[in-house]
């Protein structure tokens, strides 16, 4: 029997505590999202909705490439702002690395500042991309052991795959990373205790990719041939074989939002 991991339930429990902490804060917890487009991204809108629910002040500030570094520096120095986020696509005319360097590392709520990335690799305390944090939190919420376990991670992107690796290593997992150039991915994945996928390829992980009783965490999001939202895992194919299964909807997606907010609240001084 496969246990479906409920990220919504865990999120709701965490949000109760976060809401209480926000209400007890001496001042407003304020986060500013900087974007280059008149209309904020869908992700911003989802975060804004949750921030409003928790009592966090979450604003959008439109900037241009010409003044982006200056504004980033000014907001970083503003003591009334607890956190900063870059929204949507960054114009090709800008160097993303230098723009993120202009952000104060302790206000980088997505964990992409080079200093935070370096701290993550070194195992030091810093701000971390929220989706990998959600994957670890989900496993721990279900008392799934990570220590000494073989974990296969599909994907090596900067948002999930790469930051997830040092987080798993910190938990003493044996980590194997599989990607588009990996040979015999099915054979390797089927030996893992835990399979985490963040590729964005509809339903490519079927029952042949996992062993009996394995834990499967689906983080990848894409649209299938019919235009419907799909995860990386063929849930019908792994149901009954996987010991635990986390689907994109109701799994990592809501928990990732909550972990983003948790990091904001935890960072508040």
C-alpha positions as CSV (number, residue, x, y, z in Angstrom):
1,X,0.0,0.0,0.0
2,X,1.3,3.4,-1.0
3,X,1.1,6.3,1.5
4,X,0.3,9.6,-0.2
5,X,2.3,12.3,1.6
6,X,0.1,15.3,2.3
7,X,2.0,18.6,1.9
8,X,-1.2,20.6,2.5
9,X,-1.7,19.2,5.9
10,X,1.9,19.8,7.0
11,X,1.7,23.3,5.5
12,X,-1.4,24.1,7.5
13,X,0.2,23.0,10.7
14,X,3.3,25.2,10.0
15,X,1.2,28.2,9.0
16,X,-0.6,28.2,12.3
17,X,2.8,28.7,14.1
18,X,4.0,31.2,11.5
19,X,0.8,33.3,11.9
20,X,1.3,33.4,15.6
21,X,4.9,34.5,15.3
22,X,4.1,37.3,12.8
23,X,1.4,38.6,15.1
24,X,3.9,38.7,18.0
25,X,6.5,40.6,16.0
26,X,7.4,44.1,17.3
27,X,7.1,45.6,13.7
28,X,5.8,44.6,10.4
29,X,7.6,41.8,8.6
30,X,8.0,43.4,5.2
31,X,9.2,41.7,2.0
32,X,9.7,43.5,-1.3
33,X,9.7,41.7,-4.7
34,X,11.5,43.5,-7.4
35,X,10.4,42.8,-11.0
36,X,10.9,44.0,-14.5
37,X,7.4,43.5,-15.8
38,X,4.2,45.4,-15.3
39,X,2.4,42.3,-14.3
40,X,3.9,40.2,-11.5
41,X,4.5,36.5,-12.1
42,X,2.0,33.8,-11.0
43,X,4.4,32.7,-8.3
44,X,4.4,36.2,-6.9
45,X,0.6,36.2,-6.7
46,X,0.6,32.8,-4.9
47,X,3.2,34.0,-2.4
48,X,1.3,37.3,-2.0
49,X,-1.9,35.4,-1.1
50,X,-0.2,33.4,1.5
51,X,1.7,36.4,2.9
52,X,-1.6,38.3,3.3
53,X,-3.1,35.3,5.2
54,X,-0.1,35.2,7.6
55,X,0.1,38.9,8.1
56,X,3.4,39.5,6.2
57,X,3.6,42.7,4.2
58,X,4.4,41.5,0.7
59,X,4.9,44.2,-2.0
60,X,5.8,44.3,-5.7
61,X,8.1,47.1,-6.9
62,X,8.6,47.6,-10.7
63,X,12.2,48.4,-11.7
64,X,14.1,49.0,-14.9
65,X,17.4,47.5,-15.9
66,X,19.0,51.0,-15.7
67,X,18.3,51.5,-12.0
68,X,18.1,47.9,-10.8
69,X,21.5,47.8,-9.0
70,X,20.8,51.2,-7.4
71,X,17.4,50.2,-6.1
72,X,18.6,46.7,-5.0
73,X,21.3,48.4,-2.9
74,X,18.9,50.9,-1.4
75,X,16.4,48.3,-0.4
76,X,19.1,46.1,1.0
77,X,20.2,49.0,3.3
78,X,16.6,49.8,4.3
79,X,16.2,48.4,7.9
80,X,12.4,48.3,7.5
81,X,12.6,45.7,4.8
82,X,13.1,42.1,6.1
83,X,13.5,40.4,2.8
84,X,14.0,40.8,-1.0
85,X,13.0,38.7,-4.0
86,X,13.7,38.9,-7.7
87,X,10.6,38.1,-9.7
88,X,10.3,36.6,-13.2
89,X,12.7,36.7,-16.0
90,X,15.8,39.0,-15.7
91,X,16.5,41.0,-18.9
92,X,19.3,39.7,-21.0
93,X,21.0,43.1,-20.8
94,X,21.6,42.5,-17.1
95,X,24.2,40.3,-15.4
96,X,22.1,38.3,-12.9
97,X,25.2,37.4,-10.8
98,X,26.1,41.0,-10.2
99,X,22.5,42.0,-9.6
100,X,22.2,39.3,-6.9
101,X,25.5,40.5,-5.4
102,X,24.0,43.9,-4.9
103,X,21.4,42.3,-2.6
104,X,22.1,41.9,1.1
105,X,22.7,38.1,1.6
106,X,20.6,38.1,4.8
107,X,17.7,39.5,2.9
108,X,17.9,37.0,0.0
109,X,14.7,35.0,0.7
110,X,15.2,32.6,-2.2
111,X,18.7,31.6,-1.3
112,X,20.3,32.5,-4.7
113,X,22.9,35.0,-3.5
114,X,26.4,33.7,-4.2
115,X,27.3,33.9,-0.5
116,X,24.2,31.9,0.5
117,X,25.0,29.4,-2.3
118,X,28.6,29.1,-0.9
119,X,27.4,28.6,2.6
120,X,25.0,25.9,1.5
121,X,27.9,24.0,-0.2
122,X,30.1,24.4,2.9
123,X,27.3,23.2,5.2
124,X,27.1,26.6,6.9
125,X,23.9,28.3,8.1
126,X,22.4,30.6,5.4
127,X,19.3,31.2,3.4
128,X,18.3,28.3,1.1
129,X,16.0,27.9,-1.9
130,X,12.6,26.9,-0.4
131,X,11.6,24.0,-2.6
132,X,14.6,21.8,-1.6
133,X,13.9,22.8,2.0
134,X,10.3,21.6,1.5
135,X,11.5,18.2,0.2
136,X,13.6,17.6,3.3
137,X,10.8,18.9,5.6
138,X,8.3,16.5,3.9
139,X,10.5,13.5,4.5
140,X,11.1,14.4,8.1
141,X,7.4,15.0,8.7
142,X,6.7,11.4,7.8
143,X,9.6,10.2,9.9
144,X,11.3,8.8,6.7
145,X,15.0,8.2,7.5
146,X,17.5,9.9,5.3
147,X,20.7,9.1,7.3
148,X,22.6,6.4,5.4
149,X,20.0,6.0,2.7
150,X,20.6,6.0,-1.0
151,X,18.8,9.0,-2.6
152,X,18.6,9.5,-6.3
153,X,17.9,13.1,-7.5
154,X,16.7,13.6,-11.0
155,X,17.7,17.0,-12.3
156,X,20.6,19.5,-11.6
157,X,18.9,22.8,-12.0
158,X,19.8,25.8,-9.8
159,X,16.3,26.1,-8.2
160,X,15.9,22.5,-6.9
161,X,18.5,19.9,-8.0
162,X,21.7,21.5,-7.2
163,X,20.7,23.0,-3.8
164,X,19.0,19.8,-2.8
165,X,22.3,17.8,-3.0
166,X,24.1,19.5,-0.1
167,X,21.0,19.4,2.0
168,X,20.8,15.7,1.5
169,X,24.5,15.3,2.2
170,X,24.1,17.2,5.4
171,X,21.5,14.6,6.4
172,X,24.2,11.9,5.7
173,X,22.5,10.5,2.6
174,X,24.4,8.8,-0.2
175,X,23.3,10.9,-3.2
176,X,23.3,10.0,-6.8
177,X,22.4,12.7,-9.4
178,X,20.9,11.7,-12.7
179,X,20.3,14.0,-15.7
180,X,19.9,14.0,-19.4
181,X,23.4,12.6,-20.1
182,X,23.3,9.9,-17.4
183,X,23.5,6.3,-18.6
184,X,21.1,3.6,-17.4
185,X,19.0,6.0,-15.2
186,X,16.3,3.4,-14.8
187,X,18.7,0.8,-13.4
188,X,20.4,3.2,-11.0
189,X,17.1,4.7,-9.7
190,X,15.6,1.3,-9.1
191,X,18.2,0.7,-6.5
192,X,17.5,3.9,-4.5
193,X,15.7,4.1,-1.2
194,X,14.4,7.6,-2.0
195,X,13.8,9.0,-5.5
196,X,13.3,12.7,-5.9
197,X,12.6,14.2,-9.4
198,X,12.8,17.8,-10.5
199,X,13.1,17.6,-14.2
200,X,9.9,18.8,-15.7
201,X,9.3,15.9,-18.0
202,X,5.7,14.5,-17.9
203,X,5.3,11.1,-16.2
204,X,8.7,9.7,-17.3
205,X,9.2,7.9,-14.0
206,X,7.2,4.7,-14.1
207,X,7.2,1.6,-11.9
208,X,10.5,0.3,-13.5
209,X,12.4,3.3,-12.0
210,X,11.7,2.4,-8.4
211,X,12.2,-0.6,-6.1
212,X,9.5,-2.0,-3.9
213,X,8.8,0.2,-1.0
214,X,10.8,3.2,-2.2
215,X,9.9,6.8,-1.3
216,X,9.1,8.9,-4.3
217,X,9.0,12.7,-4.2
218,X,7.7,14.4,-7.4
219,X,8.8,18.1,-7.7
220,X,8.9,18.5,-11.5
221,X,6.1,20.5,-13.1
222,X,5.3,20.7,-16.8
223,X,2.4,20.4,-19.2
224,X,1.6,17.1,-21.0
225,X,0.6,16.6,-24.6
226,X,-2.9,17.6,-23.8
227,X,-1.8,20.8,-22.1
228,X,-2.6,19.6,-18.6
229,X,-0.3,20.1,-15.6
230,X,1.8,17.1,-15.0
231,X,4.5,15.9,-12.7
232,X,7.6,13.8,-13.5
233,X,6.0,10.7,-11.9
234,X,3.4,8.4,-13.5
235,X,1.4,8.1,-10.3
236,X,-0.7,5.2,-11.6
237,X,2.4,3.2,-12.5
238,X,4.1,3.6,-9.1
239,X,1.0,3.3,-6.9
240,X,1.1,0.1,-4.9
241,X,4.9,-0.3,-5.5
242,X,6.2,2.9,-3.8
243,X,6.0,2.9,0.0
244,X,5.5,6.7,0.1
245,X,4.5,9.0,-2.8
246,X,4.4,12.8,-2.9
247,X,2.6,14.3,-5.9
248,X,3.2,17.8,-7.2
249,X,-0.3,18.9,-6.4
250,X,-0.9,18.7,-2.7
251,X,2.7,17.7,-2.0
252,X,5.8,19.8,-2.5
253,X,3.9,22.7,-4.2
254,X,2.0,24.0,-1.1
255,X,4.8,23.1,1.2
256,X,7.4,25.0,-0.9
257,X,5.3,28.2,-0.5
258,X,5.1,27.6,3.3
259,X,8.8,27.0,3.6
260,X,9.4,30.2,1.7
261,X,7.3,32.1,4.3
262,X,8.9,30.2,7.2
263,X,12.4,31.3,6.1
264,X,11.1,34.9,6.0
265,X,9.7,34.7,9.6
266,X,12.8,32.8,10.9
267,X,15.1,35.5,9.5
268,X,13.1,38.4,11.0
269,X,15.2,40.2,13.6
